[in-house]
């Protein structure tokens, strides 16, 4: 077995094991840290696939931004060391059954399907190629979705401020 | 053990998706549910990247979908955490079963 296969299996195992620990741990802070490891494992898989730009975006936005945001909100809303209440075992069993059935069905479909891709030459996913197409207004450009996402981010920012603002009592 | 290919990555992303769904089903804590949603979104991104790499390497569409999904996920997480902190202020708890004024 070649070295790159071993690296892929290690990354996949790290991602899946930390995701499992993240949903099953009873301490919320630990589960956030496991989530961080899972996100870093996915960034490693992007590196393994040689999409460096997407891996960098994943690390910056998810591991650097969202994980820190989640840890901050845990600190704001929980006492440290507090454990979550135990789960209802019936609900645990039935959700595990539903999830396993869904996973089995999906994998059955995937392994029975014969994927046919293109035979054309590969395009390198360099930052230059991505940026040129991201802001291109031609047939292959993504300028309109780019602008829509920037409007969405602005709206989300204003919405966060409005939601989190402490409403003052009426003084009339 | 074979050479990893498209099917291996699809296996990983499907497993990640259903782990996220399991976390969403079993926990009643809002932050935990938000973390499960992040796992689901990540598995979708992984799928797009895998299809782009192995089936249509002559295009970059999967990369763009992934970048836009990550941007939207960041906005979604920010709004969700604002709502969670506001809920904690008014209810002193972020369990979904305590916020039931609008149930009926």
Interface residues (C-beta under 8 A of the other chain):
Chain A: X1 X2 X4 X5 X8 X9 X12 X15 X16 X19 X20 X22 X23 X28 X31 X32 X35 X38 X39 X42 X45 X46 X49 X50 X51 X53 X54 X57 X58 X61 X62 X65 X66 X69 X70 X72 X73 X74 X76 X77 X84 X87 X91 X92 X95 X96 X98 X99 X100 X102 X103 X106 X107 X110 X111 X115 X116 X117 X118 X120 X121 X122 X123 X125 X129 X130 X133 X134 X142 X145 X149 X152 X153 X156 X157 X159 X160 X163 X164 X166
Chain B: X1 X2 X3 X4 X6 X7 X8 X9 X10 X11 X12 X14 X15 X16 X18 X19 X20 X21 X22 X23 X25 X26 X27 X29 X31 X32 X34 X35 X36 X38 X39 X42 X45 X46 X49 X50 X53 X54 X55 X56 X57 X58 X59 X60 X63 X64 X66 X67 X68 X70 X71 X72 X73 X74 X75 X76 X77 X78 X79 X81 X82 X83 X84 X85 X86 X88 X89 X94
